[in-house]
Amino acid sequence: MHRFIRGGRSRLMAQVASPARFREVAKQQQRAMTAGRDPGDDLVKATLVLADGSRFPAYSFGARAPISGELVFSTGMVGYAESLTDPSYRGQLLTLTFPMVGNYGVPDPSRVDEYGLARGFESGRIQASALIVQDYSRDYSHWNAQTSLGEWMAQEGIPGLTGIDTRMLTKKLRDEGSMLGRIEFEGEGEPLPFADPNSRNLVAEVSTPEVRVFGKGNPVRVIAVDCGIKNNIIRMLVQKGAEVTVVPWDYEFSKVLGEYDGLFLSNGPGDPTRCTATIEQLKKVLAFEGDEVKPIFGICLGNQLLALAAGAKAVKLPFGNRGQNQPVTNVLTGECYITPQNHGYAIDDSTLPEGWKTLFTNANDGSNEGIMHDSKPFFTAQFHPEAQGGPTDTSHLFDMFLENCEKKTTELHFAPRLSTPAVKPKVSKVLVLGSGGLSIGQAGEFDYSGAQAIKALKEEGLEVVLMNPNIASVQTNVGENTEHRADQVFFLPVTPDFVEQVIAREKPDGIVISMGGQTALNCGVELHDKGILQKHNVQVLGTQIPVIVATEDRQLFSDKIAEIGEKIAESFACDDLPAAIEASKTIGFPLMIRSAFALGGLGSGICENEDQLREMGAKAFSLSPQILVEKSMLGWKEVEYEVVRDAADNCVTVCNMENFDPLGVHTGDSIVIAPSQTLSNEEYHMLRETAIKVVRHLGIVGECNIQYALDPHSLEYCIIEVNARLSRSSALASKATGYPLAFVAAKLSLGIELNDLQNAVTKVTQACFEPSLDYVVTKIPRWVSNLSPLARPFAAFFCSPHSFFPPHTRVRRT
C-alpha cells in the first residue's frame, strides 16, 4: 500500500524523542501480544476438483477430510470466523477472495456474552464444508486469539486448502457460475461423488430443535423463526429491547402470533422452495386482517420466504451475492447502503403480486434486495443488517421493525437520512488551487489530486482556471490538444493576495481548495476569513470552510468529536507556551504535542520532560498559532480510513491502511500496508462505523481521511484527527484500490451523488461501493544514500508500469 510521508495525520507519528523508550515500549507490546503457530510444520498435498473436470493442486490445513459441496466465493477482507459459522454457508466450499487469511487467529469459541451467545461466531459450529484461500497464515498474532484458524478447523473436522490462485478461481465462478466441487487427498481411496447441497433441506439441518427465549422481560415480544438464525441477529434484537422467542423452522407460529408484537424471519441456507412448512405458515399469517396483523421483518432467506408466501417466485443467481461490500439502493429514497450478503437465490421482482413492491435493489446486478407491502407493516431485506462480518450501515432496520411492533404501526414509512435535500451549486467557472511549489504542505504529492479534479470538472462542461507556480507538474504540463487541461493557468504562488488578483481578473463563481494540500486549504480559509470570497461572490465547492476549521482547530475538533460521544486522547489546545506547560501538569509525561494547520508532522513530537516540551513547543509555535498537548499513546497501532461522502449523505470507506510500526514512528518512516492485516472483523468495522459517523457529523462533502490510535491489547481506540481534504495518501489509496478518489471528490463537490457516478473500474456499476481487495499493497520507505543519514525517507512504490505517481513511486500488489 502506499503512503507518502503523511502530514496532518502523522502528528502522533512524529519521530520519537527517546529511541530507547520506543524500543522498550515495542518490546513490551511484543511480549504482551498473544502469538501462536499451527503445531505441524508440513502441509499435506490435496486437490480441489470441480464438476467440469478442472483440477487445482493445493495444500491442506485444518482437518484431513475429503468433502464435496457447492463452490462459492465471498468478498471481504476480515471476518473469516464469522463467515465459517454463518448457517447460510451450510454445505458450501467457501472461497475467500482476500489472499492472506488467518493473521489474527481465532478467539475462544467457549466465551459467551450476557445472552449466552458465542462472541465472534455466528453459530455453535463451523457450517461451511471447507475453506479455500490463497495464502493461509499459520502464524497469528492478536490479543483476542486463542488458537490458529487451522487448529480450530481441525478440531471441527473441516478441511482447508491453501496455495490456490483464488483470483483465477473467483473469475471462473463469475464467468461460469457457482459449481459443484470436492476436495481429494493423496492416498485416500476413491473420491467422493459430487453432491449438490441445495438438493437437501439445509434449513432443517441448521434450525433449532426447540423453542428458546432471549432477553426475557424486555418490553417488545418478538417471535423469530429460526431458518439458520445468526447469533448477532438475536443479540441486536435483544439489545434494542426485544424479548426474542426463537422457534424451529416448521413451528406453527400462525397459531400463537397473537401473543407477540411482531414476527421475524431469519436468514438461512439453500433453496427457499424446500421450506414448505414455513411458507404455509406465512400464507396463513398474510391472510390475517384487523388487529390480527402484526409487523413482519425478514432477512436473507426470510425475504425469499415471505415473497414466496405472497405469490412471487425465486430464481437461482449465477454465482450468488456473498461478501461485505454489496451496494444496495433504497428504491423509495434513492439512498445507497454498503451491505454484507450471503445468498445464492433471489426473488424475481416481476412476479411480485398486487399489493407488494420492491424496497431494495442491488446496485451491481439489479437483483431484488427486499420487498414491502403497500398497506401493511411487512418488509424485508435480502442483505444482512446485523453484519458480523461486514458493515453495520443498515442496522437501523431493526429499530424500524421494533418501533413498528411497539407502536402497532399499520403502514411503513422510510424517511430519507437528510430532512432537507442538498442544493447543487450553480457554477460555470471554477478556480482550482493547485499543487504548488516544492515545499512542505504542497508540491508533487498533490499533483495527482489537482489533475484528476481538472479532468472531472471539464467532463461536467465547466471552465477551469488553475493556480500553480510549479511548471514541472502534470496539472500545468499538459498538451494543448488535451481534452482535460485547464482553460487558464496562472504560474503564481498560492497565497491570498495572488489568488484575489486572479479572482478579480477571471471572475470564477466557484473555488476548489481541497486538492492542493495544506497550503491550498489554509489559503482558502484565509480568503474566507478576510471576506474575499464573499466580496467576489465565489462559493467554496465541496467541504465548507466552517467544517474545515472544525477539523484543523484542535479545540473545535475535540468539541465536535465529544458531541457524538467519540473518543480522542486526553488533550488541551494551547495558544502559547505557558499554557502548554500548564497542560503538561495535568497530562503528565511523556506527552504528545501536535500543531494545528500544519502538514508533515511539523512542530509535532513526543516530549519526555518539561525541557523537551519547552524546546519543541517553541519550535511548534513558530510554525502554528496553536498546539495540542495530549496524552501519549506510544506503542499503539496507527490505522487510517479514506472516506468519501456526497451531499445526499451517501458515505463509503474506500480504503483502510495500517502502519507496520506502532505509534511513535512517523508514517513516512514506517512500512504501511493496505488493507490492514492485524485487525479482526470487530475492530475493522468498529473503526469503519466510527469513521462514517464522524464524517457525517462534521458534514464533509468529498473525500477525507480519519486516523486512529488503536490499543494492541483491547478494543480501546482514539481518533487522532480528520483531514477534510485530499491528502498525500489519496493517490496511494486510489492506486491501491483502483478507486479515483480525487476525480470522484471533484464530482461530489458539484452536488453529484455517488450512485449517479460510474464505477471507474467496471464502467457498468456505480461509484457508491467499497473495493474489496484481492491483493495486498505495501509502501516501504527508502533513504537516498547520498543524503544525510537524517534525511527524511521518501515513499518508494515498486513495480507497477501504470503508476499514477512520479517515476520514483511505484506500487506492488501481492
C-alpha positions in Angstrom: 0.0 0.0 0.0 1.4 3.4 -0.4 1.5 6.3 1.6 3.6 9.4 1.1 5.2 10.9 4.2 1.9 11.6 5.8 1.3 15.1 7.0 -1.5 16.2 9.2 -2.3 12.6 10.1 1.1 12.0 11.5 1.3 14.3 14.4 1.1 11.2 16.7 3.6 9.5 14.4 6.2 12.2 14.8 9.6 10.9 15.5 10.3 9.7 19.0 12.3 12.0 21.3 13.8 8.9 23.0 14.6 5.9 20.8 15.5 3.9 23.9 12.0 4.5 25.3 10.4 3.4 22.0 12.4 0.2 21.9 11.2 -0.5 25.5 7.6 0.1 24.6 7.9 -2.0 21.4 9.3 -5.0 23.4 6.6 -4.7 26.0 4.0 -4.7 23.2 5.6 -7.8 21.6 5.7 -9.7 24.9 2.1 -8.8 25.6 0.7 -9.9 22.2 -0.8 -13.3 22.0 1.1 -15.2 19.3 1.0 -18.7 18.1 1.5 -21.1 15.2 -0.1 -24.3 13.9 1.5 -27.3 15.6 2.5 -29.1 12.4 5.3 -28.0 10.1 4.3 -29.9 7.0 1.1 -29.2 4.9 -0.5 -32.2 3.2 -1.0 -32.2 -0.6 -4.6 -32.1 -1.7 -6.6 -31.2 -4.8 -9.7 -29.2 -5.5 -11.7 -30.9 -8.2 -14.6 -29.2 -10.0 -17.6 -30.8 -11.7 -16.3 -29.6 -15.1 -13.1 -31.5 -14.7 -10.9 -28.7 -13.6 -8.2 -29.6 -11.0 -6.4 -27.2 -8.7 -3.4 -28.7 -6.8 -3.1 -27.2 -3.3 -2.0 -27.9 0.3 -4.3 -28.8 3.1 -4.7 -27.2 6.5 -7.3 -27.9 9.1 -8.8 -31.4 9.1 -7.7 -34.1 6.6 -11.2 -34.9 5.5 -12.4 -35.4 1.9 -15.6 -33.4 1.2 -17.9 -32.3 -1.6 -20.3 -29.4 -1.9 -21.1 -26.2 -3.8 -18.1 -24.0 -4.6 -18.9 -20.3 -3.9 -16.8 -17.2 -3.3 -17.1 -14.3 -0.8 -15.6 -10.8 -1.0 -14.4 -9.4 2.3 -11.1 -8.7 4.0 -11.9 -9.7 7.5 -14.5 -11.9 9.3 -13.4 -15.5 8.4 -14.6 -16.9 11.8 -18.0 -15.2 11.4 -18.4 -16.4 7.8 -17.4 -20.0 8.5 -20.0 -20.2 11.3 -22.8 -18.5 9.4 -25.5 -21.2 8.8 -26.2 -19.7 5.4 -22.9 -21.3 4.2 -24.1 -24.8 5.1 -22.9 -27.3 2.6 -20.6 -24.9 0.7 -17.0 -24.9 -0.2 -16.2 -21.3 0.7 -13.5 -19.4 -1.3 -12.3 -16.1 0.2 -11.1 -13.6 -2.4 -8.8 -11.8 0.1 -5.4 -13.6 -0.3 -4.0 -13.6 3.2 -6.2 -15.4 5.8 -5.5 -16.4 9.4 -3.4 -13.4 10.5 -5.4 -12.6 13.7 -6.2 -16.2 14.7 -9.5 -17.4 16.2 -10.9 -16.3 19.6 -12.1 -18.7 22.3 -15.2 -20.5 21.0 -16.4 -21.2 24.5 -16.5 -17.5 25.5 -20.1 -16.2 25.5 -21.8 -12.9 26.1 -24.5 -12.0 28.7 -27.1 -13.6 26.5 -25.3 -16.9 26.3 -24.3 -16.3 22.6 -20.7 -17.0 21.4 -18.6 -13.9 20.8 -17.1 -13.7 17.4 -19.0 -16.7 16.0 -22.5 -16.8 14.4 -23.5 -20.3 15.5 -22.2 -23.1 17.7 -20.1 -24.8 15.0 -18.5 -24.3 11.6 -21.2 -24.5 9.0 -19.3 -24.3 5.7 -18.0 -27.7 4.4 -14.5 -26.3 3.6 -12.4 -23.1 3.3 -10.3 -22.3 0.3 -7.7 -19.4 0.4 -4.6 -18.3 -1.5 -2.2 -17.9 1.4 -3.0 -19.3 4.8 -1.1 -17.6 7.7 0.0 -20.3 10.1 1.5 -17.6 12.3 -1.2 -15.5 14.1 -1.0 -12.6 16.5 -3.9 -10.9 18.2 -4.8 -10.0 21.8 -8.1 -11.9 21.5 -6.8 -15.0 19.7 -6.8 -18.4 21.5 -5.8 -20.7 18.6 -4.9 -20.7 14.9 -7.5 -20.9 12.2 -6.2 -24.3 11.0 -6.2 -25.7 14.5 -9.8 -24.6 15.1 -10.9 -26.1 11.8 -9.1 -29.4 12.6 -11.0 -29.5 15.9 -14.3 -29.0 14.0 -13.4 -31.6 11.3 -13.4 -29.0 8.5 -10.7 -29.1 5.7 -9.0 -26.1 4.3 -7.0 -25.6 1.1 -4.2 -23.1 0.5 -1.9 -22.4 -2.4 -4.7 -21.9 -5.0 -4.9 -18.8 -7.1 -8.3 -17.7 -5.7 -8.4 -14.7 -8.1 -8.4 -17.1 -11.0 -10.9 -19.4 -9.2 -13.2 -16.5 -8.5 -13.1 -15.3 -12.1 -14.0 -18.8 -13.2 -17.0 -18.8 -10.9 -18.1 -15.3 -12.1 -17.8 -16.4 -15.7 -19.3 -19.8 -15.5 -21.4 -19.6 -12.3 -21.2 -21.5 -9.0 -20.5 -25.2 -9.5 -20.1 -28.4 -7.5 -16.6 -29.3 -6.3 -14.8 -31.7 -4.0 -11.6 -32.0 -2.1 -9.4 -35.0 -2.6 -6.3 -36.1 -0.6 -3.5 -38.3 -1.8 -3.9 -41.9 -0.9 -7.4 -41.5 0.4 -9.0 -44.1 -1.9 -12.0 -43.4 -4.2 -13.0 -39.8 -4.3 -16.4 -38.7 -3.1 -19.2 -38.2 -5.7 -20.2 -34.6 -6.4 -23.2 -33.7 -4.2 -25.4 -30.7 -4.5 -26.3 -29.4 -1.0 -29.2 -27.5 -2.4 -31.0 -30.8 -3.1 -31.2 -31.2 0.7 -33.4 -29.3 3.2 -30.5 -27.4 4.6 -32.7 -25.3 6.8 -33.9 -28.4 8.7 -30.2 -29.2 9.4 -29.3 -25.8 11.0 -32.6 -24.8 12.7 -33.0 -25.0 16.4 -34.8 -28.2 17.5 -36.5 -26.5 20.5 -38.0 -23.2 21.5 -35.5 -20.8 23.1 -36.1 -17.4 24.8 -33.6 -14.5 24.9 -34.0 -11.1 26.6 -36.7 -12.4 29.0 -38.8 -9.5 30.2 -37.9 -6.9 27.5 -40.9 -4.8 26.6 -41.3 -5.8 22.9 -42.1 -9.5 22.3 -40.9 -11.0 19.0 -41.3 -14.5 17.7 -38.3 -15.4 15.5 -38.5 -18.3 13.0 -35.1 -19.9 13.0 -34.1 -21.0 9.5 -30.4 -20.7 10.4 -30.5 -17.5 12.6 -27.2 -15.9 13.2 -26.2 -15.0 16.8 -25.8 -11.4 16.1 -29.4 -11.1 14.9 -30.6 -12.4 18.3 -28.1 -10.1 20.0 -29.2 -7.0 18.2 -32.9 -7.6 18.7 -32.3 -8.1 22.4 -30.0 -5.1 22.8 -32.6 -3.0 21.1 -35.3 -4.0 23.6 -36.9 -7.2 22.3 -37.8 -10.4 24.1 -37.0 -12.9 21.4 -38.6 -16.3 21.3 -36.7 -18.4 18.7 -38.7 -21.3 17.2 -37.9 -24.1 14.8 -38.4 -23.5 11.0 -41.5 -25.7 10.9 -43.1 -24.3 14.1 -46.8 -23.5 13.8 -46.3 -19.8 14.6 -49.6 -18.7 13.0 -51.4 -20.1 15.9 -49.5 -18.1 18.6 -48.7 -14.9 16.7 -51.5 -13.1 18.6 -49.4 -13.4 21.8 -46.5 -11.4 20.3 -45.9 -7.9 19.0 -44.1 -8.9 15.8 -42.8 -11.7 13.6 -39.1 -12.1 12.5 -38.0 -14.4 9.7 -34.3 -15.3 9.8 -31.6 -16.0 7.3 -30.8 -19.5 6.3 -29.1 -21.7 3.6 -30.2 -23.3 0.4 -33.2 -23.4 -1.9 -36.1 -21.5 -0.3 -38.8 -23.6 -2.0 -37.8 -26.5 0.2 -39.2 -24.7 3.3 -42.8 -25.6 2.5 -43.9 -25.8 6.2 -42.6 -22.2 6.8 -44.2 -20.9 3.6 -47.6 -22.4 4.5 -47.5 -20.8 7.9 -46.7 -17.4 6.3 -49.6 -17.7 3.9 -51.9 -18.0 7.0 -50.3 -15.0 8.6 -50.6 -12.9 5.5 -54.4 -13.6 5.4 -54.8 -12.0 8.8 -56.8 -8.8 9.0 -57.5 -6.1 11.5 -56.0 -6.4 14.9 -54.5 -9.8 14.0 -52.0 -8.1 11.7 -48.5 -7.9 13.2 -45.4 -6.3 11.8 -43.1 -8.7 9.9 -39.4 -8.3 9.2 -37.4 -10.9 7.2 -33.7 -11.1 6.4 -32.0 -13.0 3.6 -33.9 -16.3 3.3 -36.7 -14.6 5.3 -37.1 -12.2 2.4 -37.5 -15.1 0.0 -39.9 -17.0 2.1 -42.2 -14.0 2.7 -42.2 -13.3 -1.1 -42.9 -16.9 -1.9 -45.8 -16.9 0.5 -47.2 -13.8 -1.1 -47.1 -15.5 -4.5 -43.8 -14.4 -6.1 -41.1 -16.7 -7.5 -37.5 -17.3 -6.6 -34.6 -17.7 -9.0 -31.1 -19.1 -8.6 -28.4 -16.5 -9.2 -25.5 -17.4 -11.5 -22.8 -17.1 -8.7 -24.8 -15.5 -5.9 -24.0 -12.4 -3.9 -21.7 -13.1 -1.0 -19.4 -10.7 0.8 -19.2 -7.5 2.7 -19.3 -4.8 0.1 -22.5 -5.2 -1.9 -24.1 -1.8 -2.7 -27.9 -1.6 -2.2 -30.3 1.2 -3.2 -33.5 2.1 -1.3 -36.0 2.4 -4.1 -38.1 4.8 -2.1 -35.4 7.3 -1.0 -32.6 6.7 -3.6 -30.1 6.2 -0.7 -27.3 3.7 -1.2 -26.0 1.4 1.5 -23.0 -0.9 1.7 -24.2 -4.3 2.9 -23.0 -7.8 3.8 -24.7 -10.6 1.9 -24.8 -14.3 1.6 -27.3 -15.8 -0.7 -27.5 -17.8 -3.9 -31.2 -17.3 -4.6 -33.2 -14.1 -5.2 -36.8 -13.0 -5.8 -37.9 -12.2 -9.3 -39.3 -8.6 -9.0 -41.6 -9.1 -12.0 -43.5 -11.9 -10.1 -44.5 -9.8 -7.1 -48.3 -9.8 -6.8 -50.5 -6.8 -6.4 -50.1 -5.1 -3.1 -46.3 -5.7 -2.9 -43.4 -3.8 -4.3 -39.6 -3.8 -4.4 -38.0 -1.9 -1.5 -34.3 -2.5 -2.1 -32.3 -3.3 -5.3 -28.7 -4.5 -5.7 -26.8 -1.6 -7.4 -24.5 -4.1 -9.1 -26.7 -6.6 -10.8 -30.2 -5.1 -10.3 -31.4 -8.2 -8.4 -34.1 -7.9 -5.7 -32.8 -7.0 -2.2 -36.0 -6.6 -0.3 -39.8 -6.1 -0.6 -42.6 -4.3 1.3 -46.4 -4.4 1.4 -48.3 -1.4 0.2 -50.6 -1.1 3.2 -49.4 -3.5 5.9 -46.2 -3.3 8.1 -44.4 -6.1 6.3 -40.9 -5.5 4.9 -37.7 -7.5 4.2 -34.0 -7.2 3.4 -32.1 -9.7 1.3 -28.9 -8.4 2.8 -27.7 -8.7 6.5 -28.3 -5.6 8.6 -26.9 -7.4 11.6 -23.5 -7.7 9.8 -20.9 -10.0 11.5 -19.0 -9.9 9.4 -19.5 -6.8 7.5 -20.6 -3.2 7.7 -23.5 -2.1 10.0 -24.9 0.6 7.7 -28.4 -0.8 7.8 -28.7 -1.8 11.4 -31.4 0.9 11.7 -33.8 -1.5 10.1 -34.0 -3.4 13.4 -35.0 -0.1 15.1 -37.7 0.5 12.5 -39.1 -3.1 12.9 -39.2 -2.8 16.7 -40.8 0.6 16.6 -43.5 -0.8 14.3 -44.0 -3.6 16.9 -44.1 -1.2 19.8 -46.4 1.4 18.2 -48.5 -1.2 16.4 -47.9 0.6 13.1 -50.2 -0.4 10.2 -48.1 1.3 7.4 -44.4 1.6 6.7 -42.6 4.9 6.2 -39.0 5.2 5.1 -37.7 8.7 5.8 -34.6 10.0 4.0 -31.5 10.5 6.1 -31.5 14.2 5.3 -34.7 16.1 6.0 -33.7 18.9 3.6 -32.3 17.9 0.2 -28.9 19.4 -0.6 -28.9 22.2 -3.2 -26.5 21.7 -6.1 -24.1 24.7 -6.5 -24.7 26.6 -9.8 -21.3 27.3 -11.2 -19.9 27.7 -14.7 -16.3 28.8 -14.0 -14.1 27.2 -11.3 -10.8 28.2 -9.8 -8.6 25.2 -8.7 -5.8 25.9 -6.2 -3.2 23.5 -7.5 -0.3 21.5 -6.1 2.1 24.5 -5.6 5.8 24.8 -5.4 8.4 22.4 -4.0 7.9 22.8 -0.2 6.2 21.0 2.6 2.5 21.3 2.5 2.2 21.3 -1.2 4.1 20.2 -4.3 4.2 16.9 -6.2 2.3 14.7 -3.7 -0.9 16.7 -4.6 -0.3 16.9 -8.3 -2.5 13.8 -8.8 -5.4 15.2 -6.9 -5.5 18.5 -8.8 -5.0 16.8 -12.2 -7.9 14.5 -11.5 -10.1 17.4 -10.3 -9.5 19.3 -13.5 -10.5 16.2 -15.5 -13.7 15.8 -13.5 -14.7 19.5 -13.8 -14.0 19.6 -17.5 -16.2 16.5 -18.0 -19.0 18.5 -16.5 -18.6 21.2 -19.1 -17.1 23.8 -16.7 -14.4 26.4 -17.5 -11.4 25.7 -15.2 -8.8 28.2 -14.0 -5.7 26.8 -12.4 -3.3 28.5 -10.0 0.0 26.6 -9.7 3.5 28.1 -9.7 5.1 24.7 -10.5 5.7 24.3 -14.2 7.0 20.7 -13.7 3.7 19.2 -12.7 1.1 17.1 -14.6 -1.5 19.8 -14.0 0.5 22.5 -15.7 2.4 20.4 -18.2 -0.5 19.2 -20.4 -0.6 19.3 -24.2 -2.6 22.0 -25.9 -4.9 19.5 -27.5 -5.5 17.5 -24.3 -9.2 17.4 -23.6 -8.8 17.7 -19.8 -6.4 20.6 -19.5 -7.3 23.8 -17.6 -8.6 26.7 -19.7 -6.3 29.2 -17.9 -3.1 28.5 -15.9 -1.5 31.1 -13.6 2.0 30.3 -12.5 1.6 32.2 -9.3 2.1 31.4 -5.6 -1.0 30.0 -3.8 -1.3 32.9 -1.4 -4.4 35.1 -0.6 -3.0 38.2 -2.4 -2.3 36.4 -5.6 -5.5 34.4 -5.5 -7.5 37.5 -5.1 -5.9 39.1 -8.1 -6.8 36.0 -10.2 -10.3 36.0 -8.9 -10.7 39.7 -9.8 -9.5 39.1 -13.3 -11.1 35.7 -14.1 -14.3 36.2 -12.1 -14.9 32.5 -11.2 -18.1 31.6 -9.4 -16.6 28.6 -7.6 -13.3 27.6 -6.0 -11.8 24.2 -5.1 -9.4 24.4 -2.2 -9.2 20.7 -1.2 -6.9 19.5 -4.0 -3.7 21.4 -3.3 -2.6 20.1 0.1 -2.4 22.1 3.4 -1.2 25.2 1.6 -4.3 25.5 -0.6 -6.5 24.6 2.3 -5.1 27.3 4.6 -5.2 29.8 1.8 -8.9 29.1 1.3 -9.6 29.5 4.9 -7.8 32.9 4.9 -9.7 34.0 1.8 -12.9 33.2 3.6 -11.9 34.9 6.9 -10.9 38.1 5.1 -14.2 38.3 3.2 -12.5 38.0 -0.2 -14.7 35.1 -1.4 -17.9 36.8 -0.3 -16.7 40.1 -1.9 -16.3 38.4 -5.3 -19.3 36.1 -4.9 -17.2 32.9 -5.1 -18.5 29.8 -3.4 -16.4 27.1 -2.0 -17.2 23.7 -3.6 -17.3 20.6 -1.5 -16.5 20.7 2.2 -17.3 24.1 3.6 -15.0 26.4 5.5 -16.6 26.0 9.0 -16.1 22.2 8.6 -12.5 22.6 7.6 -11.8 24.9 10.5 -13.5 22.4 12.9 -11.1 19.7 11.7 -8.0 21.9 11.8 -8.6 23.8 15.1 -7.7 21.3 17.8 -10.2 22.6 20.4 -13.1 22.8 18.0 -12.3 19.3 16.7 -12.2 18.0 20.2 -15.6 19.6 20.9 -17.1 18.2 17.7 -16.0 14.7 18.5 -17.3 14.9 22.0 -20.7 15.9 20.7 -21.2 12.3 19.3 -19.6 10.6 22.2 -16.5 9.5 20.3 -13.0 9.2 21.8 -10.0 11.3 21.4 -6.9 11.3 23.6 -7.0 13.5 26.7 -5.7 16.8 25.4 -5.6 20.6 25.8 -5.5 23.1 23.0 -2.9 25.8 23.9 -2.2 29.2 22.3 1.1 29.8 23.9 4.0 28.0 25.6 3.0 28.8 29.3 -0.5 27.3 28.6 1.3 24.2 27.2 3.5 23.9 30.3 0.4 24.2 32.5 -1.4 21.5 30.5 1.5 19.1 30.9 0.9 19.2 34.7 -2.4 17.5 34.1 -1.4 15.2 31.2 1.9 14.1 32.6 5.0 12.9 30.8 5.6 11.5 28.3 3.1 13.5 26.2 2.5 14.4 22.6 2.3 17.9 21.1 0.7 18.5 17.7 0.4 21.6 15.6 -2.8 23.0 14.2 -3.0 23.9 10.5 0.3 22.1 9.7 1.5 19.3 7.5 4.1 16.6 7.6 4.4 16.4 11.4 5.8 19.9 11.5 6.0 21.1 15.1 4.8 17.7 16.4 6.5 15.1 18.6 6.8 13.3 21.9 8.2 15.1 24.9 9.7 13.1 27.7 10.1 16.1 30.1 9.4 19.8 30.6 12.7 20.8 29.0 11.8 19.0 25.8 8.4 20.5 25.9 9.8 24.0 26.1 12.2 23.3 23.2 9.7 21.6 20.9 6.9 23.9 21.9 8.9 27.0 20.9 9.5 25.4 17.5 5.9 24.4 17.1 4.6 27.9 17.9 6.9 29.4 15.3 5.0 27.3 12.7 1.5 27.3 14.1 -0.8 29.6 16.2 -2.0 26.6 18.3 -0.7 23.3 19.5 -2.5 20.4 21.2 -0.9 18.9 24.3 -2.2 15.4 24.7 -1.6 12.0 26.3 1.0 9.9 24.6 -0.2 6.6 23.1 3.3 5.4 22.2 3.1 1.8 21.1 -0.5 1.8 19.9 -1.3 0.8 16.3 -2.0 3.5 13.8 -4.8 2.8 11.4 -6.4 5.1 8.8 -9.5 5.1 6.6 -10.1 7.0 3.4 -13.7 8.1 3.4 -16.0 9.6 0.7 -19.3 11.3 1.3 -21.8 13.1 -1.0 -24.2 15.9 -0.3 -27.1 13.4 0.0 -25.3 11.7 2.9 -24.2 8.5 1.0 -20.9 7.6 2.6 -18.4 4.9 1.9 -14.9 3.9 3.1 -12.7 3.3 0.1 -9.5 2.0 1.7 -8.1 1.3 5.1 -4.3 1.2 5.9 -2.2 0.0 8.8 1.3 1.0 9.9 3.7 -1.8 10.4 5.3 0.1 13.2 3.3 1.3 16.3 2.7 4.9 17.2 5.9 6.7 17.8 7.4 6.1 14.3 6.5 8.7 11.7 4.3 7.3 9.0 6.8 8.4 6.4 9.4 6.3 8.1 7.2 3.3 8.5 6.1 0.4 6.3 2.4 0.9 5.6 0.0 -1.8 4.4 -3.4 -1.7 2.7 -5.7 -3.2 3.8 -4.9 -3.7 7.4 -3.5 -7.1 8.4 -4.0 -7.5 12.1 -7.5 -6.1 12.6 -10.3 -8.6 13.4 -13.8 -8.1 11.9 -14.9 -6.4 15.1 -12.0 -3.9 15.1 -12.2 -3.3 11.3 -15.9 -2.5 11.3 -15.8 -0.7 14.6 -13.4 1.8 13.2 -15.2 1.9 9.8 -18.5 2.7 11.6 -16.9 5.4 13.6 -15.3 6.9 10.5 -18.7 7.3 8.8 -20.3 8.6 12.0 -17.7 11.3 12.4 -17.6 12.3 8.7 -21.4 12.6 8.6 -21.4 14.6 11.9 -18.8 17.0 10.6 -20.6 17.5 7.3 -17.7 16.7 4.9 -18.6 16.6 1.2 -16.0 14.9 -0.9 -13.0 12.9 0.3 -11.2 12.9 3.7 -9.2 10.6 5.9 -9.5 9.7 9.5 -6.7 8.4 11.6 -6.9 6.3 14.7 -4.7 5.1 17.6 -5.8 1.5 18.4 -4.7 -0.2 21.6 -3.0 -3.5 20.6 -4.4 -5.2 23.7 -8.1 -4.3 23.6 -10.8 -2.6 21.6 -9.9 0.8 23.0 -9.2 3.4 20.4 -8.8 7.2 20.0 -9.4 9.4 17.0 -6.1 11.2 16.1 -7.5 13.6 13.5 -9.5 14.1 10.4 -8.1 15.7 7.2 -11.0 17.3 5.4 -9.2 17.4 2.1 -7.4 15.2 -0.5 -4.2 14.1 1.2 -0.9 12.6 0.2 -2.4 9.1 0.8 -5.3 9.8 -1.6 -3.1 9.0 -4.6 -1.9 5.9 -2.7 -5.4 4.7 -1.9 -6.5 5.4 -5.4 -3.7 3.3 -6.9 -4.2 0.6 -4.3 -7.9 0.2 -4.9 -8.5 1.5 -8.4 -11.0 4.0 -7.0 -10.2 7.5 -8.3 -10.7 9.4 -5.1 -9.8 12.9 -6.4 -11.9 12.5 -9.5 -14.9 11.4 -7.5 -14.4 14.1 -4.9 -14.4 16.8 -7.5 -17.7 15.5 -8.9 -19.2 15.3 -5.5 -18.3 19.0 -4.9 -20.7 19.8 -7.7 -23.6 18.2 -5.8 -23.5 15.0 -7.9 -24.4 11.9 -5.9 -22.3 8.7 -5.6 -24.9 6.5 -7.1 -25.1 8.8 -10.1 -21.4 8.3 -10.8 -20.0 5.4 -12.8 -17.6 2.9 -11.3 -14.3 3.7 -13.0 -13.2 0.1 -12.8 -16.2 -1.8 -14.1 -17.6 1.0 -16.4 -21.0 -0.6 -15.7 -21.8 -0.3 -12.0 -21.9 2.9 -9.9 -19.3 4.7 -7.6 -21.2 4.1 -4.4 -19.3 1.0 -3.5 -16.3 -0.1 -1.4 -13.5 -2.0 -3.1 -12.8 -5.4 -1.5 -9.1 -6.0 -2.4 -7.9 -9.4 -3.5 -4.3 -8.4 -3.1 -2.1 -6.6 -0.5 -0.3 -3.3 -1.2 2.8 -2.3 0.7 4.7 1.0 1.0 8.3 0.7 2.1 10.3 3.8 2.9 13.7 4.4 1.3 16.6 6.7 2.2 18.7 8.2 -0.5 22.3 7.1 0.1 24.0 10.3 -0.9 22.0 12.4 1.5 22.5 13.0 5.2 21.5 10.0 7.4 19.0 12.3 9.0 17.3 12.9 5.6 13.6 12.1 5.5 12.7 9.0 3.7 10.6 9.3 0.6 7.9 6.8 -0.3 9.1 4.1 -2.7 6.5 2.3 -4.6 7.6 -0.7 -6.7 6.9 -2.5 -9.9 3.7 -1.1 -11.4 4.1 0.1 -15.0 0.8 2.0 -14.8 1.5 4.2 -11.8 -0.3 7.5 -11.1 2.9 8.6 -9.3 6.2 10.3 -10.3 8.9 7.9 -11.5 10.3 7.1 -8.1 6.9 6.0 -6.7 5.6 2.6 -7.6 3.1 0.1 -6.2 3.5 -3.6 -5.6 0.3 -5.7 -5.4 1.0 -9.1 -3.8 
